[in-house]
Amino acid sequence: MIKAALIKGFDCVVVNYVGMAGIKITVSSNFEFSKSPRLYDAANTSDLAEAAIYIRNLNKTRFLGAAGISLGGSILANVSHN
């Protein structure tokens, strides 16, 4: 999916959930939403919200879209539901 998006000229970002893809769970963080240790959960959308806010603040005029597969799709569904 990333390769196809890059070919079409999109900039891409991969968001890995806390506790997934080798990301360590820490007690303290510089990020607003990551202040306590937790494992991934499709109902918890704070990791995605944190990433989206950071990306949006890099360039407020660019279109921000999202695509997800499996757990990522469930997280996006929960974001869109809220």
VEXLUMKE-171019 format. One record per atom (N, C-alpha, C, O): residue number from 1; z, x, y. Coordinates in Angstrom, 1 decimal. Example, Ala and Ser with C-alpha at 12.3 -4.5 7.8 and 13.67 -1.06 7.14 Angstrom:
<nodes>
<node pos="1" w="7.8" u="13.2" v="-5.7"/>
<node pos="1" w="7.8" u="12.3" v="-4.5"/>
<node pos="1" w="7.8" u="13.2" v="-3.3"/>
<node pos="1" w="8.5" u="14.2" v="-3.3"/>
<node pos="2" w="7.1" u="12.8" v="-2.2"/>
<node pos="2" w="7.1" u="13.7" v="-1.1"/>
<node pos="2" w="7.9" u="12.9" v="0.0"/>
<node pos="2" w="8.0" u="13.4" v="1.1"/>
</nodes>
This chain:
<nodes>
<node pos="1" w="0.0" u="0.8" v="-1.2"/>
<node pos="1" w="0.0" u="0.0" v="0.0"/>
<node pos="1" w="0.0" u="0.9" v="1.3"/>
<node pos="1" w="-0.7" u="0.6" v="2.2"/>
<node pos="2" w="0.8" u="1.9" v="1.3"/>
<node pos="2" w="0.9" u="2.8" v="2.4"/>
<node pos="2" w="-0.5" u="3.5" v="2.6"/>
<node pos="2" w="-1.0" u="3.6" v="3.8"/>
<node pos="3" w="-1.1" u="4.0" v="1.6"/>
<node pos="3" w="-2.4" u="4.7" v="1.7"/>
<node pos="3" w="-3.4" u="3.8" v="2.3"/>
<node pos="3" w="-4.2" u="4.2" v="3.2"/>
<node pos="4" w="-3.5" u="2.5" v="1.8"/>
<node pos="4" w="-4.4" u="1.6" v="2.3"/>
<node pos="4" w="-4.2" u="1.3" v="3.8"/>
<node pos="4" w="-5.1" u="1.2" v="4.6"/>
<node pos="5" w="-2.9" u="1.1" v="4.2"/>
<node pos="5" w="-2.6" u="0.9" v="5.6"/>
<node pos="5" w="-2.9" u="2.1" v="6.5"/>
<node pos="5" w="-3.5" u="1.9" v="7.6"/>
<node pos="6" w="-2.7" u="3.3" v="6.0"/>
<node pos="6" w="-3.1" u="4.5" v="6.8"/>
<node pos="6" w="-4.6" u="4.6" v="7.0"/>
<node pos="6" w="-5.1" u="4.9" v="8.1"/>
<node pos="7" w="-5.3" u="4.2" v="5.9"/>
<node pos="7" w="-6.8" u="4.2" v="6.0"/>
<node pos="7" w="-7.3" u="3.2" v="7.1"/>
<node pos="7" w="-8.2" u="3.5" v="7.8"/>
<node pos="8" w="-6.6" u="2.1" v="7.2"/>
<node pos="8" w="-6.9" u="1.1" v="8.2"/>
<node pos="8" w="-6.4" u="1.4" v="9.6"/>
<node pos="8" w="-6.7" u="0.7" v="10.6"/>
<node pos="9" w="-5.7" u="2.6" v="9.7"/>
<node pos="9" w="-5.2" u="3.0" v="11.1"/>
<node pos="9" w="-3.8" u="2.6" v="11.5"/>
<node pos="9" w="-3.4" u="2.8" v="12.6"/>
<node pos="10" w="-3.1" u="2.1" v="10.5"/>
<node pos="10" w="-1.7" u="1.7" v="10.8"/>
<node pos="10" w="-0.8" u="2.9" v="10.7"/>
<node pos="10" w="-1.0" u="3.8" v="9.9"/>
<node pos="11" w="0.3" u="2.9" v="11.5"/>
<node pos="11" w="1.4" u="3.9" v="11.4"/>
<node pos="11" w="2.3" u="3.2" v="10.4"/>
<node pos="11" w="2.6" u="2.0" v="10.4"/>
<node pos="12" w="2.9" u="4.0" v="9.5"/>
<node pos="12" w="3.8" u="3.4" v="8.4"/>
<node pos="12" w="5.1" u="4.1" v="8.4"/>
<node pos="12" w="5.3" u="5.3" v="8.7"/>
<node pos="13" w="6.1" u="3.3" v="8.1"/>
<node pos="13" w="7.5" u="3.7" v="7.9"/>
<node pos="13" w="8.0" u="3.2" v="6.6"/>
<node pos="13" w="7.8" u="2.0" v="6.3"/>
<node pos="14" w="8.7" u="4.0" v="5.8"/>
<node pos="14" w="9.3" u="3.5" v="4.6"/>
<node pos="14" w="10.8" u="3.4" v="4.9"/>
<node pos="14" w="11.4" u="4.4" v="5.3"/>
<node pos="15" w="11.4" u="2.3" v="4.6"/>
<node pos="15" w="12.9" u="2.1" v="4.8"/>
<node pos="15" w="13.5" u="2.1" v="3.4"/>
<node pos="15" w="13.2" u="1.2" v="2.6"/>
<node pos="16" w="14.3" u="3.1" v="3.1"/>
<node pos="16" w="15.1" u="3.1" v="1.9"/>
<node pos="16" w="16.5" u="2.6" v="2.1"/>
<node pos="16" w="17.2" u="3.0" v="3.1"/>
<node pos="17" w="16.9" u="1.7" v="1.3"/>
<node pos="17" w="18.2" u="1.1" v="1.4"/>
<node pos="17" w="19.3" u="2.0" v="1.1"/>
<node pos="17" w="19.1" u="3.0" v="0.3"/>
<node pos="18" w="20.5" u="1.9" v="1.7"/>
<node pos="18" w="21.6" u="2.7" v="1.4"/>
<node pos="18" w="21.9" u="2.7" v="-0.1"/>
<node pos="18" w="22.0" u="1.6" v="-0.7"/>
<node pos="19" w="22.1" u="3.8" v="-0.7"/>
<node pos="19" w="22.4" u="3.9" v="-2.1"/>
<node pos="19" w="21.2" u="3.9" v="-3.0"/>
<node pos="19" w="21.3" u="4.1" v="-4.2"/>
<node pos="20" w="20.0" u="3.9" v="-2.4"/>
<node pos="20" w="18.7" u="3.9" v="-3.1"/>
<node pos="20" w="18.0" u="5.2" v="-2.7"/>
<node pos="20" w="18.2" u="5.7" v="-1.6"/>
<node pos="21" w="17.1" u="5.6" v="-3.6"/>
<node pos="21" w="16.2" u="6.8" v="-3.3"/>
<node pos="21" w="17.0" u="8.0" v="-2.9"/>
<node pos="21" w="16.5" u="8.8" v="-2.1"/>
<node pos="22" w="18.2" u="8.2" v="-3.5"/>
<node pos="22" w="18.9" u="9.4" v="-3.2"/>
<node pos="22" w="19.7" u="9.4" v="-1.9"/>
<node pos="22" w="20.3" u="10.4" v="-1.5"/>
<node pos="23" w="19.7" u="8.3" v="-1.2"/>
<node pos="23" w="20.4" u="8.2" v="0.1"/>
<node pos="23" w="21.9" u="8.1" v="-0.2"/>
<node pos="23" w="22.3" u="7.2" v="-0.9"/>
<node pos="24" w="22.7" u="9.0" v="0.3"/>
<node pos="24" w="24.1" u="9.1" v="0.1"/>
<node pos="24" w="24.8" u="7.9" v="0.8"/>
<node pos="24" w="24.4" u="7.6" v="1.9"/>
<node pos="25" w="25.9" u="7.4" v="0.2"/>
<node pos="25" w="26.7" u="6.4" v="0.9"/>
<node pos="25" w="27.8" u="7.1" v="1.6"/>
<node pos="25" w="28.6" u="7.9" v="0.9"/>
<node pos="26" w="27.9" u="7.0" v="2.9"/>
<node pos="26" w="29.0" u="7.7" v="3.6"/>
<node pos="26" w="29.9" u="6.7" v="4.3"/>
<node pos="26" w="29.5" u="5.5" v="4.5"/>
<node pos="27" w="31.0" u="7.1" v="4.7"/>
<node pos="27" w="32.0" u="6.3" v="5.4"/>
<node pos="27" w="31.7" u="6.2" v="6.9"/>
<node pos="27" w="31.8" u="5.1" v="7.5"/>
<node pos="28" w="31.2" u="7.3" v="7.5"/>
<node pos="28" w="30.9" u="7.3" v="8.9"/>
<node pos="28" w="29.4" u="7.6" v="9.1"/>
<node pos="28" w="28.8" u="8.3" v="8.4"/>
<node pos="29" w="28.9" u="7.1" v="10.2"/>
<node pos="29" w="27.5" u="7.3" v="10.5"/>
<node pos="29" w="27.3" u="7.2" v="12.0"/>
<node pos="29" w="28.1" u="6.6" v="12.7"/>
<node pos="30" w="26.2" u="7.7" v="12.5"/>
<node pos="30" w="25.9" u="7.6" v="13.9"/>
<node pos="30" w="25.2" u="6.2" v="14.2"/>
<node pos="30" w="25.0" u="5.9" v="15.4"/>
<node pos="31" w="24.8" u="5.5" v="13.2"/>
<node pos="31" w="24.1" u="4.3" v="13.4"/>
<node pos="31" w="25.1" u="3.1" v="13.5"/>
<node pos="31" w="26.1" u="3.1" v="12.9"/>
<node pos="32" w="24.7" u="2.1" v="14.3"/>
<node pos="32" w="25.5" u="1.0" v="14.6"/>
<node pos="32" w="25.9" u="0.2" v="13.4"/>
<node pos="32" w="27.1" u="-0.2" v="13.2"/>
<node pos="33" w="25.0" u="-0.1" v="12.4"/>
<node pos="33" w="25.3" u="-1.0" v="11.3"/>
<node pos="33" w="25.9" u="-0.3" v="10.1"/>
<node pos="33" w="26.4" u="-0.9" v="9.2"/>
<node pos="34" w="25.8" u="1.1" v="10.0"/>
<node pos="34" w="26.2" u="1.8" v="8.8"/>
<node pos="34" w="27.6" u="2.4" v="8.9"/>
<node pos="34" w="27.7" u="3.6" v="8.8"/>
<node pos="35" w="28.6" u="1.6" v="9.2"/>
<node pos="35" w="29.9" u="2.1" v="9.4"/>
<node pos="35" w="30.8" u="2.1" v="8.2"/>
<node pos="35" w="31.9" u="2.6" v="8.3"/>
<node pos="36" w="30.4" u="1.5" v="7.1"/>
<node pos="36" w="31.2" u="1.5" v="5.9"/>
<node pos="36" w="30.4" u="1.7" v="4.7"/>
<node pos="36" w="29.2" u="1.3" v="4.7"/>
<node pos="37" w="31.0" u="2.2" v="3.6"/>
<node pos="37" w="30.2" u="2.4" v="2.4"/>
<node pos="37" w="29.8" u="1.1" v="1.8"/>
<node pos="37" w="30.6" u="0.1" v="1.7"/>
<node pos="38" w="28.6" u="1.0" v="1.3"/>
<node pos="38" w="28.1" u="-0.2" v="0.6"/>
<node pos="38" w="26.9" u="0.1" v="-0.2"/>
<node pos="38" w="26.3" u="1.1" v="0.0"/>
<node pos="39" w="26.7" u="-0.7" v="-1.2"/>
<node pos="39" w="25.5" u="-0.6" v="-2.0"/>
<node pos="39" w="24.4" u="-1.6" v="-1.6"/>
<node pos="39" w="24.7" u="-2.4" v="-0.8"/>
<node pos="40" w="23.2" u="-1.4" v="-2.1"/>
<node pos="40" w="22.1" u="-2.3" v="-1.7"/>
<node pos="40" w="22.4" u="-3.7" v="-2.2"/>
<node pos="40" w="23.0" u="-3.9" v="-3.2"/>
<node pos="41" w="21.8" u="-4.6" v="-1.5"/>
<node pos="41" w="21.9" u="-6.0" v="-1.8"/>
<node pos="41" w="20.8" u="-6.7" v="-1.0"/>
<node pos="41" w="20.8" u="-6.6" v="0.2"/>
<node pos="42" w="20.0" u="-7.5" v="-1.7"/>
<node pos="42" w="18.9" u="-8.2" v="-1.0"/>
<node pos="42" w="19.4" u="-9.2" v="0.0"/>
<node pos="42" w="18.6" u="-9.5" v="0.9"/>
<node pos="43" w="20.6" u="-9.6" v="-0.1"/>
<node pos="43" w="21.1" u="-10.6" v="0.9"/>
<node pos="43" w="21.6" u="-9.9" v="2.2"/>
<node pos="43" w="21.7" u="-10.5" v="3.2"/>
<node pos="44" w="21.8" u="-8.6" v="2.1"/>
<node pos="44" w="22.3" u="-7.8" v="3.2"/>
<node pos="44" w="21.0" u="-7.2" v="3.9"/>
<node pos="44" w="20.4" u="-6.3" v="3.4"/>
<node pos="45" w="20.8" u="-7.6" v="5.1"/>
<node pos="45" w="19.6" u="-7.2" v="5.8"/>
<node pos="45" w="19.9" u="-6.2" v="6.9"/>
<node pos="45" w="19.0" u="-5.8" v="7.7"/>
<node pos="46" w="21.1" u="-5.6" v="7.0"/>
<node pos="46" w="21.5" u="-4.8" v="8.1"/>
<node pos="46" w="20.7" u="-3.4" v="8.1"/>
<node pos="46" w="20.4" u="-2.9" v="9.2"/>
<node pos="47" w="20.4" u="-2.9" v="6.9"/>
<node pos="47" w="19.6" u="-1.6" v="6.9"/>
<node pos="47" w="18.2" u="-1.8" v="7.5"/>
<node pos="47" w="17.8" u="-1.0" v="8.3"/>
<node pos="48" w="17.6" u="-2.9" v="7.1"/>
<node pos="48" w="16.3" u="-3.2" v="7.7"/>
<node pos="48" w="16.4" u="-3.5" v="9.2"/>
<node pos="48" w="15.5" u="-3.1" v="10.0"/>
<node pos="49" w="17.4" u="-4.2" v="9.6"/>
<node pos="49" w="17.6" u="-4.5" v="11.0"/>
<node pos="49" w="17.8" u="-3.3" v="11.8"/>
<node pos="49" w="17.2" u="-3.1" v="12.9"/>
<node pos="50" w="18.6" u="-2.3" v="11.3"/>
<node pos="50" w="18.8" u="-1.1" v="12.0"/>
<node pos="50" w="17.5" u="-0.3" v="12.1"/>
<node pos="50" w="17.2" u="0.2" v="13.2"/>
<node pos="51" w="16.7" u="-0.2" v="11.0"/>
<node pos="51" w="15.4" u="0.5" v="11.1"/>
<node pos="51" w="14.5" u="-0.2" v="12.1"/>
<node pos="51" w="13.8" u="0.5" v="12.9"/>
<node pos="52" w="14.4" u="-1.5" v="12.1"/>
<node pos="52" w="13.5" u="-2.3" v="13.0"/>
<node pos="52" w="13.9" u="-2.0" v="14.4"/>
<node pos="52" w="13.0" u="-1.9" v="15.3"/>
<node pos="53" w="15.2" u="-2.1" v="14.7"/>
<node pos="53" w="15.6" u="-1.8" v="16.1"/>
<node pos="53" w="15.3" u="-0.4" v="16.5"/>
<node pos="53" w="14.8" u="-0.2" v="17.7"/>
<node pos="54" w="15.5" u="0.6" v="15.7"/>
<node pos="54" w="15.1" u="1.9" v="16.0"/>
<node pos="54" w="13.6" u="2.1" v="16.2"/>
<node pos="54" w="13.2" u="2.7" v="17.2"/>
<node pos="55" w="12.8" u="1.5" v="15.3"/>
<node pos="55" w="11.4" u="1.6" v="15.5"/>
<node pos="55" w="10.9" u="0.9" v="16.7"/>
<node pos="55" w="10.0" u="1.4" v="17.4"/>
<node pos="56" w="11.4" u="-0.3" v="17.0"/>
<node pos="56" w="11.0" u="-1.1" v="18.2"/>
<node pos="56" w="11.4" u="-0.3" v="19.4"/>
<node pos="56" w="10.6" u="-0.3" v="20.4"/>
<node pos="57" w="12.5" u="0.4" v="19.5"/>
<node pos="57" w="12.9" u="1.2" v="20.6"/>
<node pos="57" w="12.0" u="2.4" v="20.9"/>
<node pos="57" w="11.9" u="2.9" v="22.0"/>
<node pos="58" w="11.3" u="2.9" v="19.8"/>
<node pos="58" w="10.4" u="4.0" v="20.0"/>
<node pos="58" w="9.2" u="3.6" v="20.9"/>
<node pos="58" w="8.7" u="4.4" v="21.7"/>
<node pos="59" w="8.7" u="2.4" v="20.7"/>
<node pos="59" w="7.5" u="1.9" v="21.4"/>
<node pos="59" w="7.6" u="0.4" v="21.4"/>
<node pos="59" w="7.2" u="-0.3" v="20.5"/>
<node pos="60" w="8.0" u="-0.2" v="22.5"/>
<node pos="60" w="8.3" u="-1.6" v="22.6"/>
<node pos="60" w="7.0" u="-2.5" v="22.7"/>
<node pos="60" w="7.0" u="-3.7" v="22.6"/>
<node pos="61" w="5.8" u="-1.8" v="22.9"/>
<node pos="61" w="4.6" u="-2.6" v="23.1"/>
<node pos="61" w="3.8" u="-2.7" v="21.8"/>
<node pos="61" w="2.8" u="-3.4" v="21.7"/>
<node pos="62" w="4.1" u="-1.9" v="20.8"/>
<node pos="62" w="3.4" u="-1.9" v="19.5"/>
<node pos="62" w="3.7" u="-3.1" v="18.6"/>
<node pos="62" w="4.9" u="-3.5" v="18.6"/>
<node pos="63" w="2.8" u="-3.6" v="17.9"/>
<node pos="63" w="3.0" u="-4.6" v="16.9"/>
<node pos="63" w="3.8" u="-4.0" v="15.8"/>
<node pos="63" w="3.6" u="-2.9" v="15.3"/>
<node pos="64" w="4.8" u="-4.8" v="15.3"/>
<node pos="64" w="5.7" u="-4.4" v="14.2"/>
<node pos="64" w="5.5" u="-5.4" v="13.1"/>
<node pos="64" w="5.9" u="-6.6" v="13.3"/>
<node pos="65" w="5.0" u="-5.0" v="12.0"/>
<node pos="65" w="4.8" u="-5.9" v="10.9"/>
<node pos="65" w="5.6" u="-5.3" v="9.7"/>
<node pos="65" w="6.1" u="-4.2" v="9.8"/>
<node pos="66" w="5.6" u="-6.0" v="8.6"/>
<node pos="66" w="6.4" u="-5.6" v="7.4"/>
<node pos="66" w="5.8" u="-6.1" v="6.2"/>
<node pos="66" w="5.2" u="-7.2" v="6.1"/>
<node pos="67" w="5.9" u="-5.3" v="5.1"/>
<node pos="67" w="5.5" u="-5.7" v="3.8"/>
<node pos="67" w="6.5" u="-5.2" v="2.8"/>
<node pos="67" w="7.0" u="-4.1" v="3.0"/>
<node pos="68" w="6.8" u="-5.9" v="1.8"/>
<node pos="68" w="7.8" u="-5.5" v="0.8"/>
<node pos="68" w="7.4" u="-5.9" v="-0.6"/>
<node pos="68" w="6.8" u="-7.0" v="-0.8"/>
<node pos="69" w="7.8" u="-5.1" v="-1.6"/>
<node pos="69" w="7.6" u="-5.4" v="-3.0"/>
<node pos="69" w="8.9" u="-5.4" v="-3.7"/>
<node pos="69" w="9.7" u="-4.6" v="-3.4"/>
<node pos="70" w="9.1" u="-6.4" v="-4.6"/>
<node pos="70" w="10.4" u="-6.4" v="-5.4"/>
<node pos="70" w="11.6" u="-6.6" v="-4.5"/>
<node pos="70" w="11.6" u="-7.6" v="-3.7"/>
<node pos="71" w="12.5" u="-5.7" v="-4.5"/>
<node pos="71" w="13.7" u="-5.8" v="-3.6"/>
<node pos="71" w="13.3" u="-5.9" v="-2.2"/>
<node pos="71" w="13.9" u="-6.7" v="-1.4"/>
<node pos="72" w="12.3" u="-5.1" v="-1.7"/>
<node pos="72" w="11.9" u="-5.1" v="-0.4"/>
<node pos="72" w="11.4" u="-6.5" v="0.0"/>
<node pos="72" w="11.6" u="-6.9" v="1.2"/>
<node pos="73" w="10.6" u="-7.1" v="-0.9"/>
<node pos="73" w="10.2" u="-8.5" v="-0.6"/>
<node pos="73" w="11.3" u="-9.5" v="-0.5"/>
<node pos="73" w="11.2" u="-10.4" v="0.4"/>
<node pos="74" w="12.3" u="-9.3" v="-1.3"/>
<node pos="74" w="13.5" u="-10.2" v="-1.2"/>
<node pos="74" w="14.2" u="-10.0" v="0.1"/>
<node pos="74" w="14.7" u="-11.0" v="0.7"/>
<node pos="75" w="14.4" u="-8.8" v="0.5"/>
<node pos="75" w="15.0" u="-8.5" v="1.8"/>
<node pos="75" w="14.2" u="-9.1" v="3.0"/>
<node pos="75" w="14.8" u="-9.7" v="3.8"/>
<node pos="76" w="12.9" u="-8.9" v="3.0"/>
<node pos="76" w="12.1" u="-9.5" v="4.0"/>
<node pos="76" w="12.2" u="-11.0" v="4.0"/>
<node pos="76" w="12.2" u="-11.6" v="5.1"/>
<node pos="77" w="12.2" u="-11.6" v="2.9"/>
<node pos="77" w="12.4" u="-13.1" v="2.8"/>
<node pos="77" w="13.7" u="-13.5" v="3.4"/>
<node pos="77" w="13.8" u="-14.5" v="4.1"/>
<node pos="78" w="14.8" u="-12.8" v="3.2"/>
<node pos="78" w="16.1" u="-13.1" v="3.7"/>
<node pos="78" w="16.1" u="-12.9" v="5.3"/>
<node pos="78" w="16.7" u="-13.6" v="6.0"/>
<node pos="79" w="15.4" u="-11.8" v="5.7"/>
<node pos="79" w="15.3" u="-11.6" v="7.2"/>
<node pos="79" w="14.5" u="-12.8" v="7.8"/>
<node pos="79" w="15.0" u="-13.3" v="8.8"/>
<node pos="80" w="13.4" u="-13.2" v="7.2"/>
<node pos="80" w="12.6" u="-14.3" v="7.8"/>
<node pos="80" w="13.4" u="-15.6" v="7.7"/>
<node pos="80" w="13.2" u="-16.5" v="8.6"/>
<node pos="81" w="14.2" u="-15.8" v="6.7"/>
<node pos="81" w="15.0" u="-17.0" v="6.6"/>
<node pos="81" w="16.1" u="-17.1" v="7.7"/>
<node pos="81" w="16.4" u="-18.2" v="8.2"/>
<node pos="82" w="16.6" u="-15.9" v="8.0"/>
<node pos="82" w="17.7" u="-15.9" v="9.0"/>
<node pos="82" w="17.1" u="-15.9" v="10.4"/>
<node pos="82" w="17.8" u="-15.9" v="11.4"/>
</nodes>
